[in-house]
Amino acid sequence: MNFVFQRNRLGTVLIMLLLLFISWSGFAQSASPENGDSIYLDFKTELMWKAKVRIGNVLNVGESKRGTRRMIPITGGTFSGPKIKGEVLPYGEDWQLVRPDGDTELNACYLLKTDDGILIRVANKALMHTPAKGEEGGFYVKSVIELEAPSASSYDYLNHAIFIGTLEIPELKANEEPYVVIGVYKVL
């Protein structure tokens, strides 16, 4: 009788697992990008801050097996958002690769210091595309940003989300130091 009980119990567990799999498969199909009411078609974001990042002169490293390498020093700046503000420290750099297809990959790493003295590491990877003459679409530049804040700080919430970014390259006024404006957005 014990053998029959265990066999029936095993059968019940297998049926429950099968039902769970079927229900999960139905959910996965309803959330696929091909489905018109997909959760992936309506991402929302929240502005975290905008940063005015001062940059130094371009240092051309030269041609490599992947394209033209260059480095741009990050020399300082400021940032400000609804819940955070402070300065961009002058210790970073933006390594760039101009690919053979003309697109530019940017890979910047630098530090922020909040107005209450907390240091936050920023790693910003971007893609910049300028359309060729006659190509449809306009100038494109977007980034994925990784933030690392001290876990014992009030900014620990930055360690638990995905961030995307924008990059604006403004027209400089006479005697104005070169800078870019970086928008940082949390994906909700």
C-alpha positions in Angstrom: 0.0 0.0 0.0 2.9 2.4 0.7 4.2 1.8 -2.8 0.7 2.7 -4.3 0.5 5.8 -2.1 3.9 7.0 -3.3 3.1 6.3 -6.9 -0.2 8.3 -6.6 1.7 11.1 -4.9 4.3 11.2 -7.6 1.6 11.2 -10.2 -0.1 14.2 -8.5 3.2 16.1 -8.3 3.9 15.5 -12.0 0.4 16.7 -12.9 0.9 19.8 -10.8 4.2 20.5 -12.5 2.6 20.0 -15.9 -0.2 22.4 -15.1 2.3 24.9 -13.8 4.4 24.6 -17.0 1.3 25.0 -19.2 0.2 28.2 -17.3 3.7 29.6 -17.4 4.0 28.9 -21.2 0.7 30.8 -21.7 2.0 33.7 -19.7 5.3 33.7 -21.6 3.5 33.7 -25.0 1.2 36.6 -23.9 4.3 38.6 -22.9 6.2 38.1 -26.2 7.1 41.1 -28.3 5.0 39.7 -31.2 1.8 40.2 -29.1 0.3 43.6 -29.5 -0.3 44.1 -25.7 3.2 43.1 -24.7 4.7 44.6 -21.6 7.9 45.2 -23.6 6.3 47.7 -26.0 5.6 50.4 -23.3 8.7 51.0 -21.3 8.5 54.0 -19.0 11.4 55.9 -17.6 12.0 58.4 -14.8 14.6 61.2 -15.0 17.3 60.7 -12.4 19.5 63.7 -13.3 21.1 65.7 -16.1 24.8 66.2 -16.0 26.9 68.9 -17.6 30.2 67.1 -18.1 33.2 69.1 -19.1 35.6 67.4 -21.5 39.3 67.9 -22.5 41.0 67.7 -25.8 40.7 64.5 -27.8 43.8 62.2 -27.7 43.9 60.2 -30.9 45.4 56.8 -30.1 45.3 55.6 -33.7 44.1 52.9 -36.0 43.5 49.5 -34.4 42.2 46.2 -35.6 38.6 47.4 -34.7 38.8 51.0 -36.0 40.1 54.3 -34.8 40.7 54.6 -31.1 40.6 57.9 -29.2 40.3 59.1 -25.6 38.7 62.2 -24.2 39.4 63.2 -20.6 36.5 64.1 -18.3 37.6 67.3 -16.5 34.7 68.0 -14.2 31.1 69.3 -14.2 27.9 69.3 -12.3 24.7 67.1 -12.1 21.3 67.7 -10.8 18.0 65.9 -10.6 14.8 65.7 -8.4 16.5 63.6 -5.6 20.2 64.1 -6.2 22.8 66.7 -7.1 26.5 67.3 -7.0 29.7 67.5 -9.1 31.4 65.4 -11.7 34.9 64.7 -10.5 37.8 65.3 -12.9 39.1 61.7 -12.8 37.4 60.0 -15.7 37.8 59.4 -19.4 35.8 58.4 -22.4 37.4 55.8 -24.6 35.9 55.9 -28.1 36.1 53.6 -31.1 35.2 54.9 -34.5 34.2 51.7 -36.3 34.8 51.0 -40.0 31.1 51.4 -40.6 31.3 55.0 -39.3 29.5 54.5 -36.0 31.2 55.5 -32.7 31.2 53.4 -29.6 31.7 55.4 -26.4 32.8 53.8 -23.1 33.1 56.4 -20.3 33.9 55.8 -16.7 33.9 58.6 -14.1 32.9 59.5 -10.6 30.1 61.7 -9.2 30.3 63.3 -5.8 26.9 64.1 -4.3 26.4 67.4 -2.4 26.4 65.3 0.8 29.8 63.8 0.0 28.9 60.3 -1.4 30.9 59.0 -4.4 29.0 57.2 -7.2 30.8 55.3 -10.0 29.3 55.8 -13.5 30.1 53.4 -16.4 28.4 54.7 -19.5 28.4 52.7 -22.8 26.9 54.5 -25.8 26.4 54.1 -29.5 26.5 57.2 -31.8 25.3 56.9 -35.4 25.3 59.7 -37.9 23.4 58.8 -41.1 25.2 58.8 -44.4 24.0 61.2 -47.1 20.7 59.8 -48.4 20.2 57.4 -45.5 16.8 57.6 -43.7 16.7 58.6 -40.0 18.5 61.3 -38.1 21.4 61.4 -35.7 21.2 58.7 -33.1 22.9 58.4 -29.7 21.7 56.4 -26.7 23.5 54.7 -23.8 23.2 52.1 -21.1 24.5 53.3 -17.8 25.7 51.3 -14.8 25.7 53.0 -11.5 27.5 51.9 -8.4 26.8 53.6 -5.1 27.9 52.6 -1.6 25.4 50.1 -0.3 25.4 51.7 3.2 24.4 55.1 1.7 21.1 56.8 1.0 21.8 56.2 -2.7 21.8 52.4 -2.5 18.6 52.5 -4.6 20.8 53.2 -7.6 22.3 49.7 -7.3 19.0 48.1 -7.9 17.8 49.3 -11.3 18.6 49.6 -15.0 19.5 53.0 -16.4 19.6 54.4 -19.9 21.0 57.7 -21.1 20.9 60.5 -23.6 23.8 62.6 -24.9 23.5 66.2 -26.1 26.5 67.9 -27.8 25.7 71.6 -27.6 26.9 74.4 -29.7 29.6 76.2 -27.7 29.6 79.9 -27.1 32.8 82.0 -27.5 35.4 81.1 -24.7 33.2 78.3 -23.4 34.9 75.1 -22.2 33.8 72.0 -24.2 31.1 69.9 -22.5 28.3 67.4 -23.1 25.0 67.0 -21.4 24.1 63.5 -20.2 20.6 62.6 -19.2 20.2 59.6 -16.9 16.9 57.8 -16.8 15.7 54.8 -14.6 13.8 52.2 -16.5 10.6 51.6 -14.5 
